[in-house]
Amino acid sequence: MAIAAQWMAAHYNRPGFELFTHSVYALAGDGCMMEGLSGEAASLAGHLRLGNLCWIYDNNKITIEGHTSLAFSDDVATRFIGYGWNVTRMGDANDLEMLGRALRTFKATSDRPTLIIVDSHIAYGSPNKQDTHAAHGEPLGEEEIRLTKCAYGWPEDAKFLVPDAVPAHFQAGIGARGAELRGAWLALFEAYSAQYPELADQLLRIQRRELPTGWDAALPSFAPDPKGVAGRDVSSKVLNALAQTIPWLIGGAADLAPSTKTRLTFDGAGDFGAASYGGRNFHFGIREHAMSAALNGMALSKVRPFGAGFLIFSDYARPAIRLSALMEIPTIHIFTHDSIGVGEDGPTHQPVEQLAALRAVPGLIVLRPADANEVVEAWRVIAQLRHEPAVLVLSRQALPTLDRTVYAAASGVSRGAYVLADAADGRPDVLLLASGSEVALCVGAYEQLKAEGIKARVVSMPSWELFEQQDRAYREGVIPPGVAARVAVEQASTMGWERYTGITGERIGMQTFGASAPLKALQQKFGFTPERVVAAAREQVAMATGQKSLQ
């Protein structure tokens, strides 16, 4: 959020119109300081010299198991000084004068973020549970609550007591001050709108999550090409086209922009950094978790952020991706090197279970397009999302660009799955289901089966989530319940495909980790060949025919 505030200020503030001057405060506890994410985020914030960011560390020294000395002995102050932060300390959480002084110090520090370490007591005032882990993970209990109220001089039998003076105090303070500040800001924005109408229109669209007029006018299309192009290369072209029509589409990679092809290369794109907060290319460093967490904060500020890395590294980012789905914010995650197609990099870099793990996140839209035009349509879907985060999974290797005069239009991506190739009479004997690079494999098998007189249907399934959003009639029109012979093909874990193949369908996928070898050798080793798909289809048809004859 501090990153977004600096970017918004750099782009939209004008002389006499300081619209974005706010600070961002975060509360942290002992557990936060132990988690690796705090180190990633603090390191990045210090490097970017985010003077508008203040963390308040509640240093009560208690976690669920007991005193923090059981597992934590960091010198947090020295650690954060090393990150380039301004650090100040309060010895007593109840010393409001000292707290005010610490906050004024933060506001006066513009060249680095600030950490305020506040020494406190968990369950302050509780006679028997103050400074104990019993107060961390369980209720105080009725008797201890009564004793604590006595210690406060509070009516011990009162429950949820809020004296009338309390809301009156807040209304006279924060309420009145907030109303005055908001009124002044709205008046300033009205004057700004008169002087800078285009910028004001952008800000209104950002707040409403609306796209500019003609946002998709420059999206490319791709002619048929059997050699094809890598998904990541197509995505680069689409991303750059979109970013030029959507000025608040900003982002970067976890040190992998050259590999993920996610750098914005048009004139004026620039780089976001401590020396200039106006750039649109971000360098998150090798901090996948912090990158994805930062995307969440940026999306909460209503800009449209993207972050990129290899699919195998989505494991590092997954907690933040899960939160984006939980918060219903439209972050964009671009993951390339999507399968054993990584080749010689070997099993440590070849994703197997990652697709299944991402598909398991409720509310997350996962798209794995099959060719260049499906990549374009996937981006068209992503750009229009307002409340769902999206993961775009792309190949490193070239994928054939299908002839859309022969096969169905790629616009079917918007419905998650669509009939790409079908039997002449629309009544297939076997269904071939796939996503990504394996769709072309199924198309090759389809042509061979057609030559043999076997009626097949190829279903491209770039997004299970979008497909499940369609009505039952559409879903059953694509995957007819009456066709029992089914083959699913994907260079990933087969987990989940039984939803579409049934328990008797064939699932060609990864049952083990990959191996280090050239792509073609790996495809042969793990059975991703047209011959394997054709053989599986024949077996499925034979089995389905046998079942029908028995009936």
N, C-alpha and C positions, 0 to 999 in steps of 0.2 A: 504494500500500500504506500509505503514511503517512496519507493521507486516510481510508482504511478503518479504520485503527487508531484515529484520533481519533473517528470516528463510532461505532465499537463501544464505545469507552470512555464516550462520552457517553450511549449507550443502555443499556449493560448493567452498567457499574460501579455499585456501591452502597457506602455507608459500611461500611468493614471488609471489603469485597470488591472490591479493585482487580484485576480479572481482566486488564485490558488496559492495560499500561503500557510495552509494548515500543517499541523504537526501530527505525528502518528505515535500513539502510546501502546505498549504491549505489557501485559503482566506475565511474569515468569516465576516458576517455582524451582525447588531443588531438583525435581525430576527433569525439568526442562534443561537445566544445566548439565545433567548427566547424559541426556540423549545426544546422539551425534548430530542431529539436525541443528541444534543450537550453535554448534561449532561452524557448520557449513554456512548458516544464515548470518551469524555474526562476522565471520570472515568476509563474506561478500559485502555486507553493509559497511564494514570498516574500509574495505578496498574502494567502495564507491563514495565514501565520505558523506554518507547520508545524514546531514545535520538536522534533518527534520524527524529523526527517529529516536525515540526514547523507550528503553526497556526498564521496567521496575521489577527488580528481583526480590521476591518475598523469601528471605533467607531465614526460615524457621527451623531448619536443620532436622526435620522429621519427615520420614517417608513411611510407607505402609509397614515395612518390617521393623522399623525402629529408628534410632538416631542415624543421621547420614554418615557418621563416622564408620559405620559398618562397611560402607562401599565407596565413599567419596571423600577425597581429601584435597581436591583442587584448590589452588589459590585463584578464585574466580576473578578477582580484581586485576591481578597481574596478567591473567590470561586475556582479559578483554583489553587491557592496555596494549598487549602485544598485537591484538587485532586492529589497533588504531582507534579505539574508542576513548571518549572522555568518561572517567569513572569517578563517581562520588558515593559516599557512604552515609547512611543514617543509623545510629546506634539504637534508636528507639522508634518503633513504628507509630507510636502515639505522639511524637513530638511534631506537631503541625507546623510550628515555626521553622524547624529544620527541613521539613518536607517542602515547604514553600521556597526556602532558599535553594534546595536541590533542583526544583523545577525551574526556578529563575536562572540557575546556572545552565541548565539544558537549553532554555530559550535564548540565552546569550551565546551559545556555542553553535556556530554555523558550519564549521568545517569538518565535523565528525559526529557520529552518533553518540548517544549518552546512555550509560548504564547506571542506574541508581540502585545500590544494594541496601535493602531495608532489613535490618535485624528485627525479627518479630517473634511472637510466641503463639504457637498454634493453640486454639481453645483458650485464648487469653481470658483470665478471670475464673476459669473452672477450677475449683479447689483440688480436685483429684485427677484431672485429665490434662491440665495445661502442660505443654511440652512433652506429651506422650504420643506414641503412635496409635493409641486407642482412640484418640480424637481424629485421626486421619481417615480411617476406613469404616467407621461405624458411628451411629448416633450417640450423643452424650447420654441419653436416657432421661426419663422424667425427673428423677431425684437430682441428678447432676445439673440439669437445666434449672431447677428451682434454686439450688445452691449458688449457681452462677449468677442468676438474677439478684439474689441477695448480695452477692459481692459487688454487683453494679449499683445497688441501691434501687433496683427496679421492682415494681410490684410482682411478687413471686408467683402469684396465681394467674396473672394476666397472660393471655395467649394472643399472638399477632397484634399486640397493642401498638398503635401508631398514634401518638398524641396529635391533636389538631395543629399544634404549633409546628410540627415537622413538615407536612406538605406546604403550610404557609411559608415556612422558611425557604423551602426549595423554590416555590413559585416566585417569591420576592427576589431570590438570588439567581439561580441557574435559569429559571423560567423566564424572568424578565430580561435578563442579559441575553439569553439565547434568542428570544423573540426580537430584541433590538438588533442583534447582529445579523439574524436572518433577513430582517427587513432591509437593512442596509446593503446586504449582499445582493438581494433581488433587485433593489434600485440600481445598484452598480451594474448588474447584468443587463438590465433594461437599457441603460445608457450605452453599454458595450454593444448590445445588439444593433443599436442604431448606427454606431460607427463601424462595426465589424460584422455585418450581417452573415457573411459566409462562415466565419469562425463560430458565431453564435449558433448557426444552424447545425454545425458539426457537434457542438457541445450538447445541444438538445437531442440529437440523434444518438449520441453516445449514452446519455442518461436513459433513453427509452429503448436502447438496444435496437435501433432501427438502422438499416443500411442506406447508403446514399443512392440517389436515383442513378440508374445505369451502372450499378456496381459490378455487374457480370458482363458488360458489353465487350470487354477485351479478353474474355476467356478464350483460349485457343481450342482448335479441334485438330485431330490427327488423321491423316490418310492411312489406308491399309498398308501394312509393312510387315512381312514375315520375319524380318530380323528384329524389328521393334525397337523399343527404348526402355530403359530402366524406369521403374515407378518413381524413384527419387528424383530423376532428371526431369520428368514431366511435372512433378509436384513443384519443383523449383520455378519452372516457367509460370505455372498457375499462381503460385504464391506471390511472385513478383507482379503479376498482372493484377491480382486482387489488392495488394498493398498500395498500388498506385491509385486505386479508386476508393479504398477504405483507409483514410489517413491515420486512423487509430489502430490499425492492425500492426502490431509490433511484437518482437520476440527475438529468440536466438537459440543457441544450443549449448549443451553441456560439453564444451570444447570439441564439438564434432560438426560444426557448420560445413567444413569442406567435404565431409563424408555424407552428411545428411542432405546437402544441397539446400540449405535453408537460409543462406545469406541473401538479404535484400540488396540488389546490385544496381538499382536505378539511381540516377543523379539525385543527390540530396538525401539519400537514405541515411547515411552517416552511422556513427557508433555511439551508443549510450555509455558514458563514463563519467568519472569525477570531474573531468575538465569540461565536459559538455553533456548536459542532460537532455539534449534535444534529439539525439540519434535514435534510429529505429532498429538498429541491430544491437542485440544484447549479448554479452559474453558472460555466461554464468559459471564458467570454469567447470572443473570435474566435480560437480555438486548436483547430481540428478535430483536428490530429494529437495534441496533448497530451491533449485530451479522451479520444480513443480509447485512447491509451496508459494514461491514468489508469484507464479502465474495466478494462483488463487487470489492473492491479495490484489493483484493488478485487475483481475476480472471483477472483484468486488468494487473496485473503483470505476468500473464500467468500460475501460479500454478493452480491446480484444487481443489477448496475448497468446502467443504460441511458444512452445519449447520443443526441442528436438534431441534425439539420441538414437542409439541402437536399440532394437526391440529387447535384446537380452538385458539391457540396463533398465528396462521398465520396472524390474523388481525393486531397484533402489528408489524409484519415484512413486511406487504404488500407494503408500499411505496418503500422500498428497493428492494423487489422482482419485482415490476413494473419497477423500473429503470434498473434492470438487463435485462429485456426484451427489454426495450427501447435502451439499449446500445449493445444488442445482444452479451452478454457474458455468458459462460456456467457454471453458478453457480449451485449448487445442494442443494436443500432444502428437508430435510427428515422430514415428519410430520407423527407421529403415533397417536394412539387413535382416529381413523378416523370417528367414528360414535356414535350413541347411545349405541354401544357396550361397551362404557366406563362404563356403568352400574350405580353403586351406586354413582359415583361422581356427577351425576345429571346434570341438564340442563346447569349449568354454564360452565361445561367442555365438554358437548356433542355438537360437531359441527353439524350445520344444513345448514347454508347458505354459509359456507366457500368454499366448492367445486365449487359452482356456481360462487363465487367471483373470485376464482383463474382461472377458465376456461374463465372468461371474459377478462383476461389480454392478449392483442395481443402478439403473439410470445412466450408465455410461454407454455411449454410442461408439462401437468399434467398426471401422471400415477397412477392408482389405481388398482393394480394387484389382481387377484382372488384367487391364491393359491401359494404354494411355488415355483413352476416352472415358474409361471408368474412373481414372484418377481425377479428371476434370469434373465429372459429375459428383464424385465424392466431396470435392472441395465446394461445389455448389450447395450440397446439403449442409456441410459444416458451417459455411458462411451464414446460413439462415437460422442456425440454432440460437435460441435465446436463453434456455434454461438447462440444457444438457451439455456436459463436457464431451469431447470427441477424441478418439484415438485413431489416427490415420496410419495404417501399417503398409509399408512400401518395400518393394524389392530393390536389392542392389543390382541384380542382373537384368539384362534386357528381356522384355516380354513382348511377344508378337502383338502388333496392333491389328485387331480383328477387322475384317471387312464388314462394315455395318450395313452395306446393301445386301449382304448375304445373311448376316446374323442380325438379331434384334438390336434396337437402339440402346446405347449406354444410359439413356435417361432412366431406364429401369432401376438404376442404382438407388434412386430416391425411395423405392419401395422395399429396399433391403435385399430382395431376391427377385429374379425374373427369368422367364423362359428365353434363353439365348438361342437355342437351336432345337427344332422339334421334328417329330415324325410328320410326314406329309399330310396325314389325315388328322393330326392332333391327338392321336390315341397311342401313346408310346407303350412299349413293352417293358422298358427299363429306364430308370432315371439316373442320370449322372450329375451329382451335386458337387460343387467345388467353390473355392474362393481363391483370389489372387492368382499366382503363377500356375496353379493346377487347373485353372479353367481352360487354358489353351491345350493342356494335356487331354482334358475331356473332349474338347472339340476334335482333336485328332482321332481319339477313340470313336467318337460319334460318326465321323466320316467313314471309318473302317467298318463299323457295325452296319451302317447304312448300305455299304457295298455288299455286305453279307446277307442283307435282307432283314436285319434285326432293327426294329423301330425303337430308336432311343430319343431321349430328350435331355438336353444339357441345361442345367439350372445354375446360373451364376449367383452366388450368395455372398456378396461383399459385406453385408451387415445383418446378422441374425436379429439384432435389436430392432432395426427398422422393419424387418420382415414381420416380426411378432406384433408390431403396431398395426399391421394391416388387418382388414376384416377377414372373417373366416372364409368367405367366398373367394376372395383373392388368393389367400394362402392355399386353399384346396385346389384352386385353378392352376397354381404353379406346381404344387406337389400333390397330385391326386391321391386320395386315400386308397383308391382301388388298384393302384399300381404298387404291387408288393416288391418287385425287383428294383433294388436301389443300391447305388454305389456312391459313397462319399470319398473325395480325394482332397487331402490337405497335408502339406509338409509341416505338420505340427501334431501335438497330442490329439488323439481321436476323441478325447473326452468331450461329451456334449453332442456329438454327431448322431448318437443313437436317437435323439429327439426327432431327427428327420429321416433316418434310415430304418428305424424300428430295430428290434433286437435281432431280426434275421437278415438285415441288410449288411452289405460289406463296407467296411471302413478302412480305406488305405491311408495310413498315416504313420506317425512316429511312435514306436513302442519303446524305444531306447533313446539315449542321447545320440548325437551325431558322430561324425568322424572327420578327421583332417584329410581331405582329398579334393581333387578338382570336381566341379559341379556335376559333370556328366557321370563321373564314376560314382558319386554319391547317389545320384538319381537311380542308377542301375542297382547299386547295393541295397537301397531301401525300397525299391519297387515302384518308383515314380516314373513309369514308362507307359506309352500307349498300349503295349502288349499286355501289361499287367491289368490295366483298366479294362481292356477288351475281354480278357479272360474272366475277370470278375463279373463283368456284365453278362457274359454267356452263362456262367454258373448261376447267377441270380435269376435269369430268365428260365433256365432249366428247372431250378428249384420251384419258382413260382408256377410254372406250367405243370409240374408234378403235383403240386398242392391243389391246383384247380381240377386236375383229372381225378384226384382222390375225392374231391368234393362232389 
